[in-house]
Amino acid sequence: MNMRDEFAVWREQWTSAPAVPVQLIQRVERQTARMQTLRTAETVVTIAMGGAVVAGAVVHPVLDQIYWLILAAGTWAGIAALWIVSIRSTRRVWEPAEYTTAAYVSLYVQRLRRELERIALGTAISVLLSAFVLFLVYEGLAHALASRGVHMAASDLAEFWIVGGLVNLFVILGQMGKRRKTKAELAHMTDLQRRLDAAVSKDDSGNTPA
């Protein structure tokens, strides 16, 4: 269904009529399902990653314990920051305020705006956390090897950061693609919302909608 068809259908049910377009409900439900899946994935990653660095700080294999303690503290700080962003992005947008077309469209638009904010902040935090982990792991390995009489060459450092940089680059590119898609969808929905608002205003003023 294109924008013209959506506008024609949704305009008829824009006020407090009991029926909400099925397609709109399905869109919002798919959004909700994605949000729930993301929240589950965030929980799993938190337990796995956070638990791993805490276990490393206790057992401290390969690296000295001080490196594991710093790694655990920095990792949990990054995890906490990402959770703050995630919780803010879903705060009060789990369900519409009421069962009307207007409320569903408003919820959909608000979720898309929150998603754009989450992508930008989440990507920045993830890149910083990744750089922190890479730096600390490299320093820890270099120190551990040096204590055994083995020194890492400058080429090893370059390769280490190139690999890490490429991984981050792919993550950033993926998030940029997601951001473009979300912005396009938001532009579509806000334009539809604006047209619906305008149509209702004309109806309320006693004019015949075009």
C-alpha positions in Angstrom: 0.0 0.0 0.0 1.5 3.4 -1.1 1.2 6.7 0.8 -1.9 7.8 -1.1 -3.7 4.6 -0.2 -2.6 4.8 3.4 -3.8 8.4 3.6 -7.2 7.5 2.1 -7.7 4.6 4.6 -6.3 6.2 7.7 -8.0 9.6 7.3 -11.3 7.9 7.7 -10.3 6.5 11.0 -8.0 9.3 12.3 -10.3 10.5 15.1 -11.6 8.4 18.0 -13.4 5.8 15.9 -13.1 2.3 17.3 -11.5 0.8 14.3 -7.8 1.2 13.7 -6.4 0.2 10.2 -5.1 -3.4 10.5 -2.0 -2.6 8.5 -1.1 0.1 11.0 -1.6 -2.2 13.9 0.6 -4.8 12.2 3.3 -2.2 11.7 3.3 -1.2 15.3 3.2 -4.9 16.5 6.3 -5.6 14.3 8.0 -2.7 15.8 7.1 -3.9 19.3 8.4 -7.4 18.5 11.7 -5.9 17.2 12.1 -3.9 20.4 11.5 -7.0 22.6 14.0 -9.0 20.6 16.6 -6.2 20.9 16.0 -6.0 24.7 16.5 -9.8 25.0 19.7 -9.6 22.9 21.0 -6.8 25.1 20.3 -8.8 28.2 22.2 -11.9 26.8 25.1 -9.7 25.7 25.3 -8.0 29.1 25.4 -11.4 30.9 27.9 -12.9 28.5 30.3 -10.0 28.1 29.9 -8.6 31.6 30.2 -12.0 33.2 33.2 -12.9 31.1 35.2 -9.8 32.2 34.3 -10.3 35.8 35.4 -14.0 35.6 38.6 -12.8 34.0 39.2 -10.3 36.8 38.8 -13.2 39.3 40.8 -15.9 37.5 43.0 -13.4 35.5 44.3 -15.8 32.8 47.1 -14.6 30.6 47.0 -10.9 31.6 47.8 -9.5 35.0 44.8 -9.0 37.3 45.1 -5.2 37.2 44.4 -5.3 33.4 41.3 -7.5 34.0 40.1 -5.1 36.7 40.4 -2.1 34.5 38.9 -4.0 31.6 35.9 -5.1 33.8 35.4 -1.6 35.1 35.5 0.0 31.6 33.4 -2.7 30.0 30.7 -2.4 32.7 30.7 1.4 32.3 30.2 1.0 28.6 27.4 -1.5 29.2 25.7 0.8 31.7 25.9 3.7 29.2 24.4 1.5 26.5 21.6 0.4 28.8 20.8 4.0 29.6 20.5 4.8 25.9 18.3 1.7 25.4 16.0 2.4 28.2 15.5 6.0 27.2 14.8 5.0 23.7 11.9 2.7 24.8 10.5 4.8 27.7 6.8 5.2 27.4 6.6 4.0 23.8 5.7 0.3 24.4 2.0 0.8 23.6 -0.3 3.6 22.3 -2.0 6.0 24.7 -5.4 4.9 23.3 -6.9 2.7 20.7 -7.2 5.3 17.9 -5.5 5.7 14.5 -4.0 9.0 15.7 -2.4 7.4 18.8 -1.0 4.5 16.7 0.6 6.9 14.2 1.9 9.1 16.9 3.5 6.1 18.7 5.0 4.9 15.4 6.6 8.3 14.7 7.9 8.7 18.3 9.5 5.2 18.1 11.3 6.1 14.9 12.6 9.3 16.4 13.9 7.5 19.4 15.4 4.9 17.2 17.5 7.5 15.4 18.8 8.8 18.7 19.6 5.3 19.9 21.5 4.5 16.7 23.7 7.6 17.0 24.4 7.4 20.7 24.7 3.6 20.7 27.2 3.6 17.8 29.4 6.2 19.4 29.5 4.4 22.8 30.1 1.0 21.1 33.1 2.4 19.1 34.6 4.0 22.2 34.1 0.8 24.2 35.7 -1.2 21.4 38.7 1.1 21.2 39.1 0.9 24.9 39.1 -2.9 24.9 41.5 -3.1 22.0 43.9 -0.7 23.6 43.8 -2.4 27.0 44.1 -5.9 25.5 47.1 -4.8 23.4 48.8 -3.2 26.3 48.2 -6.2 28.5 49.5 -8.6 25.9 52.5 -6.5 25.3 53.3 -6.3 29.0 52.7 -10.1 29.4 55.1 -10.9 26.5 57.7 -8.4 27.6 57.8 -10.0 31.0 58.8 -13.2 29.2 61.4 -11.5 27.1 59.3 -11.2 23.9 58.6 -7.7 22.5 55.9 -6.9 20.0 57.1 -5.1 16.9 55.5 -1.9 15.4 54.0 -4.0 12.6 52.2 -6.1 15.2 50.6 -2.9 16.6 49.6 -1.8 13.2 48.0 -5.1 12.3 46.2 -5.1 15.7 44.6 -1.7 15.1 43.9 -2.3 11.4 41.8 -5.4 12.3 40.1 -3.6 15.1 39.5 -0.5 12.9 38.0 -2.6 10.1 35.6 -4.3 12.5 34.4 -0.9 13.8 34.2 0.4 10.2 31.8 -2.4 9.3 29.7 -1.8 12.4 29.5 2.0 11.6 28.6 1.4 8.0 25.9 -1.0 9.1 24.5 1.5 11.5 24.6 4.2 8.9 22.6 2.1 6.5 20.1 1.4 9.3 19.9 5.1 10.1 19.2 6.0 6.5 16.4 3.5 6.3 14.9 4.7 9.6 15.1 8.4 8.5 13.3 7.5 5.2 10.6 5.7 7.1 10.2 8.6 9.6 9.9 11.1 6.7 7.2 9.0 5.2 5.3 8.7 8.5 5.6 12.3 9.5 4.4 13.4 6.1 1.4 11.1 6.4 0.8 12.3 9.9 0.9 15.9 8.8 -1.6 15.2 5.9 -3.9 13.4 8.3 -3.8 16.3 10.8 -4.5 18.8 8.0 -7.5 16.6 6.8 -8.9 16.5 10.3 -8.5 20.2 10.8 -10.5 20.8 7.6 -13.2 18.4 8.8 -13.4 20.2 12.1 -13.8 23.6 10.4 -16.7 22.3 8.4 -14.9 22.1 5.1 -15.1 19.1 2.8 -11.8 17.3 2.7 -10.1 17.3 -0.7 
